[in-house]
Amino acid sequence: MIILGVILLVLGALLNISILWTIGIILIVVGAVLWLLGSMGRAVGPRNHYW
């Protein structure tokens, strides 16, 4: 999810498309939050860890 966010962020910046930029930032933030919760040992949804 973080990698997809970075790809969309770069594409949005290169192609000057603001919706890709916005979606990229959102995906990076959500992916980082899920990664942090999973690494702290908290269950994320039905999973015990998140990769």
C-alpha positions in Angstrom: 0.0 0.0 0.0 2.9 2.3 0.8 4.6 1.5 -2.5 1.4 2.1 -4.5 1.0 5.4 -2.7 4.6 6.5 -3.6 4.0 5.5 -7.2 0.8 7.5 -7.4 2.5 10.4 -5.7 5.3 10.4 -8.2 2.9 10.0 -11.2 0.7 12.8 -9.9 3.7 15.1 -9.6 5.1 14.3 -13.0 1.8 14.4 -14.9 0.5 17.3 -12.8 -2.7 15.5 -11.9 -3.8 16.6 -8.4 -6.2 13.6 -7.7 -3.3 11.2 -8.1 -1.2 13.3 -5.7 -4.0 13.3 -3.1 -4.7 9.6 -3.4 -1.0 8.9 -3.1 -0.7 10.8 0.1 -3.8 9.1 1.6 -2.4 5.6 0.7 1.0 6.4 2.2 -0.6 7.6 5.5 -3.0 4.6 5.7 -0.2 2.1 4.9 2.1 3.7 7.5 -0.6 3.5 10.2 -1.4 -0.1 9.4 2.3 -1.0 9.4 2.8 0.7 12.7 -0.2 -1.0 14.3 0.9 -4.4 13.0 4.5 -4.0 14.2 3.3 -3.1 17.7 1.5 -6.4 18.0 -2.0 -5.1 17.7 -4.5 -7.0 15.5 -5.4 -5.1 12.4 -8.8 -6.3 11.4 -8.8 -10.1 11.4 -5.0 -10.3 11.1 -2.5 -10.5 14.0 0.1 -8.7 11.9 0.3 -6.6 8.8 3.1 -6.8 6.2 
